[in-house]
Amino acid sequence: MTKIAFIGAGNMNAAIIGGLIKNGIPATSVIVTNPSPEKREALSAQYGILNAADNNEAAEFADIIILGVKPHLIVEVCSAMKQNVNIEGKCFVSVAAGCLLKDIQSALNTDTAIVRTMPNTPSQLGLGMTGIYANEFVSASQKAEVEKIVACTGELLWLQDENGIDRITCVSGSGPAYFFLFMEAMEKHARAIGFSDSESRLLVQQTALGAANMVVQNPEVEIAQLRTNVTSKGGTTQAALLQLTDGKLPELVETAMKAAFDRAKEMANNS
């Protein structure tokens, strides 16, 4: 049985741990570390997994090591492991944005199997979208194990090059916030035209959920066609969409996603 260590007890690692246990991974094959005992002990109590204060102890235990610490700490954490643990044959998986493979490789100072991932926050609900890129030292069996882990949080996409991490960041990594902003604006106007706070929230969230599910359940239909199907000529929907297009919403979305992409590249270059 593959043993997995989670370095850090933040939201993303917690989401992956929850998905693993829900999908039948034995709790005794999972260990979590965190400087603060409260977080790691809470996860240990919730899921029955092991916990430790020492990253090196967890790394020694595991076959796959999930690096869920802040990007600026990854090099420090990996350097310490290299000095104190025999890392031969182990696979390191980063869930941090902005930390390049070359930086992790340099800290580990050996030809080590490393995988970069870019998950998003819906992973906490098992509805995530994660991009994955592996270096040349990751074996087929390690890829399969990493894929099994990530699949516990939602859908995944293997990327052809490391630059794909920046591209997927601007689409699905940051993407939930784009939808939240749009939903926030709709909710605000629903209140302005007379609906209560709870009514406005229900109207917006159910509309968004329904629209997303129509896309999921009709994979053969272009999203543009789904929009057209709702838009009667001369009707209310067309009146609203004309305002959005006149306001250059499509161009604004493109500009926003480009800004996210450029910032992701900048963060990577400054790591």
DOVO-641721 format. One record per residue: residue number from 1; x, y, z of N, C-alpha, C, O in turn; residue in three letters. Coordinates in steps of 0.2 Angstrom, whole numbers. Example, Ala and Ser with C-alpha at 12.3 -4.5 7.8 and 13.67 -1.06 7.14 Angstrom:
2
[rec 1 [66 -28 39] [62 -22 39] [66 -16 39] [71 -17 42] 'Ala']
[rec 2 [64 -11 35] [68 -5 36] [64 0 39] [67 6 40] 'Ser']
//
This chain:
271
[rec 1 [4 -6 0] [0 0 0] [4 6 0] [9 7 4] 'Met']
[rec 2 [3 11 -5] [7 17 -5] [6 21 1] [0 22 3] 'Thr']
[rec 3 [11 24 4] [10 28 10] [11 35 8] [16 37 4] 'Lys']
[rec 4 [7 40 11] [7 47 8] [8 51 14] [5 51 19] 'Ile']
[rec 5 [13 56 14] [14 61 19] [11 68 16] [13 70 10] 'Ala']
[rec 6 [8 71 20] [5 78 19] [9 83 23] [9 83 29] 'Phe']
[rec 7 [14 87 20] [17 92 23] [13 99 23] [13 102 18] 'Ile']
[rec 8 [10 100 29] [6 106 30] [-1 103 30] [-3 98 27] 'Gly']
[rec 9 [-5 107 35] [-12 105 36] [-17 110 34] [-22 111 37] 'Ala']
[rec 10 [-15 114 28] [-20 119 26] [-26 116 22] [-27 110 22] 'Gly']
[rec 11 [-30 121 19] [-36 119 16] [-35 114 11] [-39 109 10] 'Asn']
[rec 12 [-30 115 6] [-29 110 1] [-27 103 3] [-30 98 0] 'Met']
[rec 13 [-22 103 7] [-20 96 10] [-26 93 13] [-27 87 12] 'Asn']
[rec 14 [-30 97 17] [-36 94 21] [-41 91 16] [-44 86 17] 'Ala']
[rec 15 [-42 95 10] [-47 93 5] [-45 86 2] [-49 82 1] 'Ala']
[rec 16 [-38 86 1] [-36 79 -3] [-36 74 2] [-38 68 1] 'Ile']
[rec 17 [-34 75 9] [-35 70 14] [-42 67 14] [-43 61 15] 'Ile']
[rec 18 [-47 72 15] [-54 70 15] [-56 66 9] [-60 61 10] 'Gly']
[rec 19 [-54 68 3] [-55 64 -3] [-52 57 -3] [-56 52 -4] 'Gly']
[rec 20 [-46 56 0] [-43 50 0] [-47 45 5] [-48 39 3] 'Leu']
[rec 21 [-48 47 11] [-52 43 16] [-59 41 13] [-61 36 14] 'Ile']
[rec 22 [-62 46 10] [-69 45 7] [-69 39 2] [-73 36 1] 'Lys']
[rec 23 [-63 39 -2] [-62 34 -7] [-59 28 -5] [-57 24 -9] 'Asn']
[rec 24 [-58 27 2] [-56 20 4] [-49 19 5] [-47 14 7] 'Gly']
[rec 25 [-45 25 5] [-38 24 7] [-37 23 14] [-40 27 18] 'Ile']
[rec 26 [-33 18 16] [-33 16 24] [-30 22 27] [-25 25 25] 'Pro']
[rec 27 [-33 24 33] [-30 30 36] [-23 29 39] [-19 34 40] 'Ala']
[rec 28 [-21 23 40] [-15 21 43] [-9 22 38] [-3 22 39] 'Thr']
[rec 29 [-11 23 31] [-6 24 26] [-5 32 25] [-2 34 20] 'Ser']
[rec 30 [-8 36 29] [-8 43 28] [-5 47 34] [-8 45 40] 'Val']
[rec 31 [-1 51 33] [2 55 39] [2 63 37] [3 64 31] 'Ile']
[rec 32 [1 67 42] [1 74 41] [5 78 46] [5 76 52] 'Val']
[rec 33 [9 83 44] [13 87 48] [11 94 48] [8 96 43] 'Thr']
[rec 34 [12 98 53] [11 105 53] [14 108 60] [14 104 65] 'Asn']
[rec 35 [17 114 59] [20 117 65] [15 117 71] [17 117 77] 'Pro']
[rec 36 [9 119 69] [4 120 74] [0 113 76] [-3 111 71] 'Ser']
[rec 37 [1 111 82] [-2 104 83] [-10 104 82] [-13 99 81] 'Pro']
[rec 38 [-13 110 83] [-20 110 83] [-23 108 76] [-27 103 76] 'Glu']
[rec 39 [-20 110 71] [-23 108 64] [-21 101 63] [-26 98 60] 'Lys']
[rec 40 [-15 99 64] [-14 92 62] [-17 87 66] [-20 82 64] 'Arg']
[rec 41 [-18 89 73] [-22 84 77] [-29 84 76] [-33 79 77] 'Glu']
[rec 42 [-32 90 73] [-39 90 71] [-40 85 65] [-45 82 65] 'Ala']
[rec 43 [-36 86 60] [-36 81 55] [-35 74 57] [-39 69 54] 'Leu']
[rec 44 [-31 73 61] [-30 66 64] [-36 63 67] [-38 57 66] 'Ser']
[rec 45 [-39 67 71] [-45 65 75] [-51 64 70] [-55 60 71] 'Ala']
[rec 46 [-51 69 65] [-57 68 60] [-57 62 56] [-62 59 54] 'Gln']
[rec 47 [-51 60 53] [-50 55 48] [-46 49 51] [-46 44 47] 'Tyr']
[rec 48 [-44 49 57] [-40 43 59] [-33 42 57] [-30 37 57] 'Gly']
[rec 49 [-31 48 53] [-24 47 50] [-19 48 56] [-20 51 61] 'Ile']
[rec 50 [-12 47 54] [-7 48 58] [-5 56 58] [-6 59 53] 'Leu']
[rec 51 [-1 58 63] [1 65 63] [8 65 66] [9 61 71] 'Asn']
[rec 52 [12 70 64] [18 71 67] [20 79 67] [18 82 62] 'Ala']
[rec 53 [25 81 71] [27 87 71] [33 88 67] [35 94 64] 'Ala']
[rec 54 [36 83 65] [43 82 61] [42 81 54] [39 75 52] 'Asp']
[rec 55 [43 85 49] [42 84 42] [47 78 40] [45 74 36] 'Asn']
[rec 56 [53 78 43] [57 72 41] [55 65 43] [55 60 39] 'Asn']
[rec 57 [51 65 49] [48 59 51] [43 56 46] [42 51 44] 'Glu']
[rec 58 [39 61 44] [33 60 39] [36 58 32] [34 53 29] 'Ala']
[rec 59 [42 61 30] [45 60 24] [48 53 24] [47 49 19] 'Ala']
[rec 60 [51 51 29] [54 44 30] [48 39 29] [50 33 27] 'Glu']
[rec 61 [42 40 32] [37 35 32] [34 34 25] [32 29 23] 'Phe']
[rec 62 [34 40 21] [30 40 15] [34 38 8] [40 38 8] 'Ala']
[rec 63 [29 36 3] [32 35 -4] [30 41 -8] [34 43 -12] 'Asp']
[rec 64 [25 44 -6] [23 51 -10] [22 56 -4] [19 55 1] 'Ile']
[rec 65 [26 62 -6] [26 67 -1] [22 73 -4] [25 76 -9] 'Ile']
[rec 66 [17 75 -1] [13 81 -4] [15 87 0] [15 88 6] 'Ile']
[rec 67 [18 92 -4] [21 98 -2] [15 104 -2] [14 107 -7] 'Leu']
[rec 68 [12 104 4] [6 109 5] [8 115 9] [4 118 12] 'Gly']
[rec 69 [14 117 9] [16 123 13] [16 129 8] [16 129 2] 'Val']
[rec 70 [17 135 11] [18 141 7] [24 141 2] [29 138 4] 'Lys']
[rec 71 [23 144 -4] [28 143 -9] [35 145 -7] [40 141 -9] 'Pro']
[rec 72 [36 150 -3] [42 152 -1] [46 148 4] [51 149 6] 'His']
[rec 73 [42 143 7] [45 138 12] [47 131 9] [50 127 12] 'Leu']
[rec 74 [44 130 3] [46 124 0] [53 122 -1] [55 116 1] 'Ile']
[rec 75 [57 127 -3] [64 125 -4] [67 124 3] [71 119 3] 'Val']
[rec 76 [65 127 8] [68 126 15] [66 119 17] [70 115 20] 'Glu']
[rec 77 [60 117 16] [57 111 18] [61 105 15] [63 100 18] 'Val']
[rec 78 [61 106 8] [65 101 4] [72 100 5] [75 94 6] 'Cys']
[rec 79 [75 106 7] [82 105 8] [83 101 15] [88 97 15] 'Ser']
[rec 80 [79 103 20] [80 99 26] [79 92 25] [82 87 28] 'Ala']
[rec 81 [74 90 21] [72 83 20] [78 79 16] [80 74 18] 'Met']
[rec 82 [81 83 12] [87 80 8] [93 78 13] [96 73 12] 'Lys']
[rec 83 [94 83 18] [99 82 23] [98 77 28] [102 74 31] 'Gln']
[rec 84 [91 75 29] [90 71 35] [86 64 33] [85 60 37] 'Asn']
[rec 85 [84 64 27] [80 58 25] [83 55 18] [85 58 14] 'Val']
[rec 86 [83 48 18] [84 45 11] [78 46 7] [73 42 8] 'Asn']
[rec 87 [79 50 2] [73 51 -3] [73 47 -9] [69 48 -13] 'Ile']
[rec 88 [78 43 -10] [78 39 -16] [71 35 -17] [69 32 -12] 'Glu']
[rec 89 [69 35 -23] [62 32 -24] [56 35 -22] [51 33 -24] 'Gly']
[rec 90 [57 41 -19] [51 44 -16] [48 49 -22] [52 52 -26] 'Lys']
[rec 91 [42 51 -22] [39 56 -26] [37 62 -23] [33 61 -18] 'Cys']
[rec 92 [39 68 -25] [37 74 -21] [31 77 -26] [32 78 -32] 'Phe']
[rec 93 [26 79 -23] [20 83 -26] [19 90 -23] [17 90 -17] 'Val']
[rec 94 [20 95 -27] [19 102 -25] [12 104 -27] [9 103 -32] 'Ser']
[rec 95 [8 107 -22] [2 110 -23] [2 117 -23] [-3 121 -22] 'Val']
[rec 96 [8 120 -23] [9 127 -22] [10 131 -29] [14 128 -33] 'Ala']
[rec 97 [7 136 -29] [8 140 -35] [15 144 -35] [17 146 -29] 'Ala']
[rec 98 [18 145 -41] [24 149 -41] [31 146 -39] [36 150 -38] 'Gly']
[rec 99 [31 140 -38] [37 137 -36] [39 132 -41] [35 127 -42] 'Cys']
[rec 100 [44 133 -45] [46 129 -51] [49 123 -49] [52 122 -44] 'Leu']
[rec 101 [48 118 -54] [52 111 -53] [59 112 -52] [62 108 -48] 'Leu']
[rec 102 [62 117 -56] [70 117 -55] [71 119 -48] [77 118 -45] 'Lys']
[rec 103 [67 123 -45] [69 126 -38] [68 120 -33] [72 119 -28] 'Asp']
[rec 104 [63 116 -34] [62 110 -29] [68 105 -31] [70 102 -26] 'Ile']
[rec 105 [69 104 -37] [74 99 -39] [81 101 -36] [85 97 -33] 'Gln']
[rec 106 [82 108 -36] [89 111 -33] [89 110 -26] [94 108 -23] 'Ser']
[rec 107 [83 111 -22] [83 110 -15] [84 102 -13] [87 101 -8] 'Ala']
[rec 108 [82 98 -17] [82 91 -16] [89 88 -18] [91 83 -16] 'Leu']
[rec 109 [92 92 -23] [99 91 -25] [100 84 -27] [106 81 -26] 'Asn']
[rec 110 [96 81 -31] [96 74 -34] [91 73 -39] [86 77 -40] 'Thr']
[rec 111 [92 68 -43] [87 67 -49] [80 64 -46] [80 58 -46] 'Asp']
[rec 112 [76 68 -43] [70 66 -39] [64 66 -43] [63 71 -47] 'Thr']
[rec 113 [59 62 -42] [53 62 -45] [49 68 -42] [48 68 -36] 'Ala']
[rec 114 [47 72 -46] [43 78 -44] [37 80 -48] [37 79 -54] 'Ile']
[rec 115 [31 81 -45] [25 83 -49] [23 90 -46] [22 91 -40] 'Val']
[rec 116 [21 94 -51] [18 100 -49] [11 100 -51] [9 97 -56] 'Arg']
[rec 117 [7 102 -46] [-1 102 -48] [-3 109 -46] [-1 113 -43] 'Thr']
[rec 118 [-9 111 -50] [-13 117 -49] [-20 115 -47] [-24 115 -52] 'Met']
[rec 119 [-22 114 -41] [-29 113 -39] [-33 120 -39] [-30 125 -39] 'Pro']
[rec 120 [-39 119 -37] [-43 125 -36] [-47 124 -30] [-48 118 -27] 'Asn']
[rec 121 [-50 129 -27] [-54 128 -21] [-60 123 -21] [-61 120 -15] 'Thr']
[rec 122 [-64 122 -26] [-69 117 -26] [-66 110 -25] [-70 106 -24] 'Pro']
[rec 123 [-60 109 -25] [-57 103 -23] [-59 101 -16] [-60 95 -14] 'Ser']
[rec 124 [-61 106 -12] [-63 105 -5] [-70 101 -5] [-72 98 0] 'Gln']
[rec 125 [-73 102 -10] [-80 98 -11] [-80 92 -15] [-85 89 -16] 'Leu']
[rec 126 [-74 90 -18] [-74 85 -22] [-76 87 -29] [-77 83 -34] 'Gly']
[rec 127 [-76 93 -31] [-78 96 -37] [-72 100 -40] [-73 105 -44] 'Leu']
[rec 128 [-66 99 -39] [-60 102 -41] [-58 101 -48] [-61 96 -51] 'Gly']
[rec 129 [-54 106 -50] [-51 105 -57] [-43 106 -56] [-41 111 -54] 'Met']
[rec 130 [-39 101 -57] [-32 101 -56] [-28 100 -62] [-29 95 -65] 'Thr']
[rec 131 [-23 104 -63] [-18 103 -68] [-12 100 -65] [-10 101 -60] 'Gly']
[rec 132 [-9 95 -69] [-3 91 -67] [2 91 -72] [1 90 -78] 'Ile']
[rec 133 [8 92 -69] [14 91 -74] [20 87 -70] [21 89 -64] 'Tyr']
[rec 134 [22 82 -73] [28 78 -70] [34 79 -73] [35 80 -79] 'Ala']
[rec 135 [40 79 -69] [46 79 -73] [48 72 -75] [44 67 -74] 'Asn']
[rec 136 [54 72 -78] [56 65 -82] [58 60 -77] [58 54 -80] 'Glu']
[rec 137 [58 61 -71] [60 56 -66] [54 52 -63] [55 48 -59] 'Phe']
[rec 138 [48 55 -65] [42 51 -62] [40 45 -66] [39 46 -72] 'Val']
[rec 139 [40 40 -63] [39 33 -66] [31 33 -68] [27 37 -65] 'Ser']
[rec 140 [30 28 -72] [23 27 -74] [18 25 -68] [13 27 -67] 'Ala']
[rec 141 [21 21 -64] [18 19 -58] [16 25 -53] [11 25 -50] 'Ser']
[rec 142 [21 29 -52] [21 35 -48] [15 40 -51] [12 43 -47] 'Gln']
[rec 143 [15 41 -58] [10 45 -61] [3 42 -59] [-1 46 -58] 'Lys']
[rec 144 [3 35 -60] [-4 32 -58] [-6 34 -51] [-12 35 -50] 'Ala']
[rec 145 [-1 33 -46] [-3 34 -39] [-5 42 -38] [-10 43 -34] 'Glu']
[rec 146 [-1 46 -41] [-3 53 -40] [-10 55 -43] [-13 59 -41] 'Val']
[rec 147 [-11 52 -49] [-17 53 -52] [-23 50 -48] [-28 54 -47] 'Glu']
[rec 148 [-22 45 -45] [-27 42 -40] [-28 47 -34] [-34 48 -32] 'Lys']
[rec 149 [-23 50 -32] [-24 55 -26] [-28 61 -28] [-32 63 -25] 'Ile']
[rec 150 [-25 64 -34] [-29 70 -36] [-36 69 -38] [-40 73 -37] 'Val']
[rec 151 [-37 63 -41] [-44 61 -43] [-49 61 -38] [-55 62 -39] 'Ala']
[rec 152 [-47 61 -31] [-51 61 -26] [-54 68 -24] [-59 68 -20] 'Cys']
[rec 153 [-51 73 -28] [-54 80 -27] [-58 82 -33] [-60 88 -32] 'Thr']
[rec 154 [-59 78 -38] [-62 81 -44] [-59 78 -50] [-56 73 -51] 'Gly']
[rec 155 [-59 83 -55] [-56 81 -62] [-49 83 -62] [-47 87 -58] 'Glu']
[rec 156 [-45 80 -67] [-38 82 -68] [-36 82 -75] [-40 79 -79] 'Leu']
[rec 157 [-31 86 -76] [-29 87 -83] [-21 86 -83] [-18 91 -80] 'Leu']
[rec 158 [-18 81 -87] [-11 81 -87] [-9 86 -92] [-11 87 -98] 'Trp']
[rec 159 [-4 90 -90] [-1 95 -95] [5 93 -98] [9 89 -96] 'Leu']
[rec 160 [6 96 -105] [12 94 -109] [18 97 -107] [24 95 -109] 'Gln']
[rec 161 [18 103 -104] [24 106 -101] [22 110 -95] [17 111 -93] 'Asp']
[rec 162 [28 112 -92] [27 116 -85] [23 123 -86] [20 125 -81] 'Glu']
[rec 163 [24 126 -92] [21 132 -93] [13 131 -93] [9 136 -92] 'Asn']
[rec 164 [11 125 -94] [4 124 -93] [1 125 -86] [-5 127 -86] 'Gly']
[rec 165 [5 125 -81] [3 127 -74] [1 134 -74] [-5 136 -71] 'Ile']
[rec 166 [4 139 -77] [2 146 -78] [-4 147 -82] [-8 151 -80] 'Asp']
[rec 167 [-5 143 -87] [-11 143 -91] [-17 141 -88] [-22 144 -88] 'Arg']
[rec 168 [-16 135 -84] [-22 133 -81] [-24 137 -74] [-30 137 -72] 'Ile']
[rec 169 [-19 140 -72] [-20 145 -66] [-25 150 -68] [-29 152 -64] 'Thr']
[rec 170 [-24 153 -74] [-29 159 -76] [-36 156 -78] [-40 160 -78] 'Cys']
[rec 171 [-36 150 -79] [-43 147 -81] [-47 144 -75] [-51 147 -72] 'Val']
[rec 172 [-44 139 -72] [-48 135 -67] [-45 137 -60] [-48 137 -55] 'Ser']
[rec 173 [-38 139 -59] [-35 140 -53] [-39 146 -50] [-41 146 -44] 'Gly']
[rec 174 [-39 152 -54] [-42 158 -51] [-49 158 -53] [-53 163 -51] 'Ser']
[rec 175 [-51 154 -58] [-58 154 -61] [-64 155 -56] [-69 158 -57] 'Gly']
[rec 176 [-64 151 -50] [-70 151 -46] [-71 158 -44] [-77 160 -43] 'Pro']
[rec 177 [-66 162 -43] [-67 169 -40] [-71 174 -46] [-74 178 -44] 'Ala']
[rec 178 [-69 172 -52] [-73 176 -57] [-80 175 -57] [-84 179 -57] 'Tyr']
[rec 179 [-82 168 -56] [-89 167 -55] [-92 170 -49] [-98 172 -49] 'Phe']
[rec 180 [-88 170 -44] [-91 173 -37] [-92 180 -38] [-97 182 -36] 'Phe']
[rec 181 [-88 183 -42] [-89 191 -43] [-95 192 -47] [-99 196 -45] 'Leu']
[rec 182 [-97 188 -52] [-103 188 -56] [-109 187 -52] [-114 190 -52] 'Phe']
[rec 183 [-108 182 -48] [-114 180 -44] [-115 185 -38] [-121 186 -37] 'Met']
[rec 184 [-110 188 -36] [-111 193 -31] [-114 199 -34] [-119 202 -31] 'Glu']
[rec 185 [-113 201 -40] [-116 207 -43] [-124 205 -44] [-128 209 -44] 'Ala']
[rec 186 [-125 199 -47] [-132 197 -48] [-136 197 -41] [-142 199 -41] 'Met']
[rec 187 [-133 194 -36] [-136 194 -29] [-138 201 -27] [-143 203 -24] 'Glu']
[rec 188 [-133 206 -28] [-134 213 -26] [-140 216 -29] [-144 219 -26] 'Lys']
[rec 189 [-140 215 -36] [-146 218 -39] [-153 214 -38] [-158 218 -37] 'His']
[rec 190 [-152 208 -36] [-159 204 -34] [-161 208 -28] [-167 208 -27] 'Ala']
[rec 191 [-157 209 -23] [-159 213 -17] [-162 220 -19] [-167 222 -16] 'Arg']
[rec 192 [-158 223 -23] [-160 230 -25] [-167 230 -28] [-171 235 -27] 'Ala']
[rec 193 [-170 225 -31] [-176 225 -35] [-182 221 -30] [-187 220 -32] 'Ile']
[rec 194 [-180 220 -24] [-185 218 -19] [-185 211 -16] [-189 210 -11] 'Gly']
[rec 195 [-180 207 -18] [-179 201 -15] [-175 201 -8] [-171 205 -7] 'Phe']
[rec 196 [-177 197 -3] [-173 197 3] [-166 194 2] [-165 191 -3] 'Ser']
[rec 197 [-162 195 7] [-155 192 7] [-155 185 5] [-152 182 1] 'Asp']
[rec 198 [-160 181 9] [-160 174 8] [-163 172 1] [-160 167 -2] 'Ser']
[rec 199 [-168 175 -1] [-171 174 -8] [-166 175 -13] [-165 172 -18] 'Glu']
[rec 200 [-162 181 -13] [-157 183 -18] [-152 178 -18] [-150 176 -24] 'Ser']
[rec 201 [-149 175 -13] [-144 170 -12] [-147 164 -16] [-143 161 -20] 'Arg']
[rec 202 [-153 162 -14] [-156 156 -17] [-156 156 -24] [-155 152 -28] 'Leu']
[rec 203 [-159 162 -27] [-160 163 -34] [-154 162 -38] [-153 159 -43] 'Leu']
[rec 204 [-148 166 -35] [-142 166 -39] [-138 159 -39] [-136 157 -44] 'Val']
[rec 205 [-138 156 -33] [-134 150 -32] [-137 144 -36] [-134 140 -39] 'Gln']
[rec 206 [-144 144 -36] [-147 139 -40] [-147 140 -47] [-146 135 -51] 'Gln']
[rec 207 [-147 146 -49] [-146 147 -56] [-139 146 -59] [-139 143 -64] 'Thr']
[rec 208 [-134 147 -55] [-127 146 -57] [-126 138 -57] [-123 135 -61] 'Ala']
[rec 209 [-129 135 -52] [-128 127 -51] [-132 124 -57] [-129 119 -60] 'Leu']
[rec 210 [-138 126 -59] [-141 123 -64] [-138 125 -71] [-137 120 -75] 'Gly']
[rec 211 [-135 131 -72] [-132 132 -78] [-125 128 -79] [-124 125 -84] 'Ala']
[rec 212 [-122 127 -73] [-116 123 -74] [-117 116 -75] [-114 112 -79] 'Ala']
[rec 213 [-123 113 -72] [-125 106 -73] [-127 105 -81] [-126 100 -83] 'Asn']
[rec 214 [-130 110 -83] [-132 109 -90] [-126 109 -95] [-126 105 -100] 'Met']
[rec 215 [-121 112 -93] [-115 111 -97] [-112 104 -96] [-110 101 -101] 'Val']
[rec 216 [-112 102 -90] [-109 96 -88] [-113 90 -92] [-110 85 -94] 'Val']
[rec 217 [-119 91 -92] [-124 85 -94] [-125 85 -102] [-128 81 -104] 'Gln']
[rec 218 [-122 91 -105] [-123 91 -112] [-116 92 -115] [-115 97 -119] 'Asn']
[rec 219 [-112 87 -115] [-105 88 -117] [-104 89 -125] [-99 92 -127] 'Pro']
[rec 220 [-109 87 -128] [-109 87 -136] [-112 94 -138] [-111 95 -144] 'Glu']
[rec 221 [-114 98 -134] [-117 105 -136] [-112 110 -134] [-110 110 -128] 'Val']
[rec 222 [-111 114 -139] [-106 120 -137] [-110 125 -132] [-116 125 -132] 'Glu']
[rec 223 [-106 128 -128] [-108 132 -123] [-112 138 -126] [-117 140 -124] 'Ile']
[rec 224 [-109 140 -132] [-112 146 -135] [-119 144 -137] [-124 148 -138] 'Ala']
[rec 225 [-120 137 -139] [-127 135 -141] [-132 135 -135] [-138 136 -136] 'Gln']
[rec 226 [-129 133 -130] [-133 133 -124] [-136 140 -122] [-142 141 -120] 'Leu']
[rec 227 [-131 145 -123] [-134 152 -122] [-139 154 -127] [-144 157 -125] 'Arg']
[rec 228 [-138 152 -133] [-143 153 -138] [-149 150 -137] [-155 153 -138] 'Thr']
[rec 229 [-149 144 -134] [-156 141 -133] [-160 144 -128] [-166 144 -128] 'Asn']
[rec 230 [-157 148 -123] [-160 152 -118] [-163 159 -121] [-166 162 -117] 'Val']
[rec 231 [-160 161 -126] [-161 168 -129] [-166 168 -134] [-164 167 -140] 'Thr']
[rec 232 [-172 170 -132] [-177 171 -137] [-176 178 -141] [-175 183 -137] 'Ser']
[rec 233 [-177 179 -147] [-176 185 -151] [-181 190 -148] [-187 189 -148] 'Lys']
[rec 234 [-179 196 -146] [-183 201 -144] [-185 200 -136] [-189 204 -134] 'Gly']
[rec 235 [-182 195 -133] [-185 194 -126] [-180 197 -121] [-176 201 -122] 'Gly']
[rec 236 [-182 195 -115] [-178 198 -109] [-171 196 -109] [-167 200 -107] 'Thr']
[rec 237 [-170 189 -110] [-163 187 -110] [-158 191 -115] [-153 193 -114] 'Thr']
[rec 238 [-161 192 -121] [-157 195 -126] [-156 202 -124] [-151 205 -126] 'Gln']
[rec 239 [-161 206 -121] [-160 212 -119] [-154 213 -114] [-150 217 -114] 'Ala']
[rec 240 [-154 208 -109] [-148 208 -104] [-142 206 -108] [-137 210 -106] 'Ala']
[rec 241 [-141 202 -112] [-135 200 -115] [-132 205 -120] [-126 206 -120] 'Leu']
[rec 242 [-137 209 -123] [-135 215 -127] [-131 220 -123] [-126 223 -125] 'Leu']
[rec 243 [-133 221 -116] [-130 225 -112] [-123 223 -110] [-118 227 -110] 'Gln']
[rec 244 [-123 216 -109] [-116 213 -107] [-111 214 -113] [-105 215 -112] 'Leu']
[rec 245 [-113 212 -119] [-109 213 -124] [-107 220 -126] [-101 221 -128] 'Thr']
[rec 246 [-112 224 -126] [-110 231 -127] [-105 234 -122] [-101 238 -123] 'Asp']
[rec 247 [-106 231 -116] [-101 233 -111] [-94 229 -111] [-90 230 -107] 'Gly']
[rec 248 [-94 225 -117] [-87 222 -118] [-86 217 -113] [-80 216 -111] 'Lys']
[rec 249 [-91 213 -110] [-89 208 -106] [-84 202 -108] [-80 201 -105] 'Leu']
[rec 250 [-85 200 -114] [-80 195 -117] [-73 197 -117] [-69 194 -115] 'Pro']
[rec 251 [-72 204 -119] [-66 207 -119] [-63 208 -112] [-57 207 -111] 'Glu']
[rec 252 [-67 210 -108] [-65 211 -101] [-63 204 -98] [-58 204 -94] 'Leu']
[rec 253 [-66 199 -99] [-64 192 -96] [-58 190 -99] [-53 188 -96] 'Val']
[rec 254 [-57 191 -106] [-50 190 -109] [-44 194 -106] [-39 191 -104] 'Glu']
[rec 255 [-46 200 -104] [-41 204 -101] [-39 202 -94] [-33 202 -92] 'Thr']
[rec 256 [-44 200 -90] [-43 198 -84] [-39 191 -83] [-35 191 -79] 'Ala']
[rec 257 [-41 187 -88] [-37 180 -88] [-30 181 -90] [-26 178 -87] 'Met']
[rec 258 [-29 186 -94] [-22 187 -96] [-18 190 -91] [-12 189 -90] 'Lys']
[rec 259 [-21 195 -87] [-18 197 -81] [-16 192 -76] [-11 192 -73] 'Ala']
[rec 260 [-21 187 -75] [-19 182 -70] [-14 177 -73] [-9 175 -69] 'Ala']
[rec 261 [-13 176 -79] [-8 172 -83] [-1 176 -82] [4 173 -80] 'Phe']
[rec 262 [-1 182 -83] [5 186 -83] [7 186 -75] [13 186 -74] 'Asp']
[rec 263 [3 187 -71] [5 187 -64] [8 180 -62] [12 180 -58] 'Arg']
[rec 264 [5 175 -64] [7 168 -63] [14 167 -65] [18 164 -62] 'Ala']
[rec 265 [16 169 -71] [22 169 -74] [27 173 -70] [33 171 -69] 'Lys']
[rec 266 [25 179 -68] [29 184 -64] [31 180 -57] [37 181 -55] 'Glu']
[rec 267 [26 177 -54] [27 174 -47] [32 168 -48] [37 167 -44] 'Met']
[rec 268 [32 164 -54] [36 159 -55] [43 161 -56] [48 158 -54] 'Ala']
[rec 269 [44 167 -60] [51 169 -62] [54 172 -55] [60 173 -55] 'Asn']
[rec 270 [50 175 -51] [53 178 -44] [54 173 -39] [56 175 -33] 'Asn']
[rec 271 [52 166 -40] [52 161 -35] [60 160 -33] [61 156 -29] 'Ser']
//
